[in-house]
Amino acid sequence: METTQRTDQQRSAEQRRRELLEAADRVVLREGPGASMNAIAAEAGITKPILYRHFGDKGGLYAALAKRHTDALLASLRAALDAPAERRERVESTLDTYLAAIEARPQVYRFLMHPSEAVSAGEAGGEGFDVGLHSAPLLRRLGEELAEVIEERVDLGPGSAELALVWGHGIVGMMHAAGDWWLGERPCPRAQLVRSLADLLWGRLAAAGNRVGGPGF
């Protein structure tokens, strides 16, 4: 009986947490990095102390939202990598998937990657937080996930595990820096940026064979 009650309470807490994250998402879509704990609590119909009880502080809420959106992005990137197409097409599709995601929800992107913008008049009471402290782990996770995909699919020869990590983090860094610049400046169509980035990656990647026994790339 006690085990059943604990399980029900855990499910209820998880459901409540999902509802609060959905409310936070709605505020972030409207306000970007300026989304405050007060606004999120109001959106969820609760008081700010209750929000703190679930997430600790704005950093905890950021981490939960980052995981939610990173999980979704990684699922989309893996789907692009697994699509039945030639390697070059899948490289371009993967790049385009990332750029399309940040283009579709720029306020969410800015909240995740430029949270220091929240240090404004409305956030001066301490709700702002350091961009590197929170966004760097997000980029690191993306790099490690991509390195894992490369390692299991591509034959890079001696030292392949180390090289896969170099490629994974390097590609994520390139996508992030180029995407950040492109989203702010819009200097060219998305398709043109995709082709240009794919050209940059293509030399060694085109020559590498598929790993024997792997899913192929």
Buried (B, 14 or more C-beta within 10 A) or exposed (E): EEEEEEEEEEEEEEEBEEEBBEBBBBBBBEBBBBBBBBBBBBBBEBEBEEBBEBBEBBBEBBBBBBEBBBEEBBEBBBEBBBEEEEBBEBBBBBBBBBBBBBBEBEBBBBBBBBBBBBBEEBBEEEBBBEBEEBBEEBBEBBBBBBBBBBBBBBEBEEEBEEBBBBBBBBBBEBBBEBBBEBBEEEEEEBEEBBBEBBEEBBEEBEEBEEBEEEEEB
